[in-house]
Amino acid sequence: RTPAELLQFATDQCGDGQESTVQQLLALVRNLPDLPPLKCSNCGEEECQDGILLVSLDKVTPGCKLAIIDSDFPQHYRGGLNVASVVYVDQGNEVVKVQMPNGEHLYIPLDITNREKICYMCD
């Protein structure tokens, strides 16, 4: 929490009989070590990349959820948003192997034609 948020918390508690408890909590918070920023469990970024198009496979890991947002890729899933789970990432060839909801595995190259069709699908 930022100092401003802590001050707001303390002032919000004034007048309800919890002043002593709040003062003790603030004293405890002051002594806590700085924690690393939280990262999204799907994209691994501090600022969640939900809905952001992929530009590289650098941060894509097995288990990551991606959405295929183009209606003709792959053709037999036409007309809907398809959430796929990453199974394997080949960084050298920029190819990702995903499992579709029906269990089918697809290899998707992250070439210029597919970069506008795949984005993160975070919770």
N, C-alpha and C positions, 0 to 999 in steps of 0.2 A: 504494500500500500504506500501511496505517496503521502508526504506530510499533510497535504491539503485534505486528503481523504480521511486520515486519522483525526485531524482537527474537526472535520465535519461529523465524524462518528461521535467524538466526545461531546460536541455541542448538541447533537441530536438526543443525547442521553440526559442532558441537564434537566432537572426538575422532576424526574420520575423516581428518585430515590436510589439510582444506580451509580451515582457519581463516584463513590469510593471504589466500586468494582471496575469502572471504566478507567480510573486513575491507575489501578493495579495492572490492568491489561495493557495500558499504554506503556507502563514501565517495562513490562515483559517484552513487548514488541520492539522497543528500543534496543534491546540486547540480542535480538535475533540476528543471525548472520544473513547476509544478502543471499537470496536464493536465485539460481539461474532462471531465466525467463521460461515460461511454459511453452512447449512446442506442440503443434497439432499432431495427433497420433497417426494421421493418415499421410499428410504431405511432409511432415517433419519441419515445418517452418514456424517461426514465432508468430508471424502474421499469416493466418490460414489462407491457403491458396484455393479454397473451394470455388469451383467454377472457372478457374483461371486456366487458359490453354497451356498445354505443355510446350516448352521450347527446347527442352533437352531431357535426357533420362538421368541426369546427375543425381537427383534426389528420389527417383522412383525406386521402390524396393518391393520385394515379394510381400504380398498381403495388402499392398496399397490398392485403394479403390479408384478406378478411373471411369469416366463417362465417355461413351462414344456419342457425339452429339450430331453427327451428320446422318441424314436420313438414308443415304445410300451406302453406308459403310458399316458393317458388311451388308450386302444387298438383302439377305434373307431376314434381317432384323429391321427392315425399313419401317419408318413411321414412328419410332419411339426412342426415348432416351434409354440407352443400354448401359447398365453399370457392370463393369468387368473387374475381376480381382486379378491382380498381377501375380503371375506364377514365376516368371523368370525375366531377367533383364540382361540383354547383350549390349553392353555399353559401346563396344568397338564397332558393331554394325548398326547401332541405333535401332534395335528391334526389341519389342517387348512381347512376351508370351502372356496371354490373359485367358482366364476362364470365364465364359459367359454364364448367365444365370441358368441356362439349361445344361451346363456341364461341359459344353463344347469348348475346346481350346483353339485359340486363334493366335497367329503370329502377326503382329502389326508393326510394319516399319515406320519409324518416325521421320519420314521423308517430307519434302515440301508439300506434297498433296495431302498428307494426314495431319500436319501440325495444326490445322484449323478444325480438326474433328475430334480431338481428344483433350479432355480437361480433367483436373482433379475432382473427385466426388467425395468430399469430406463430410463428416457427420455434423 
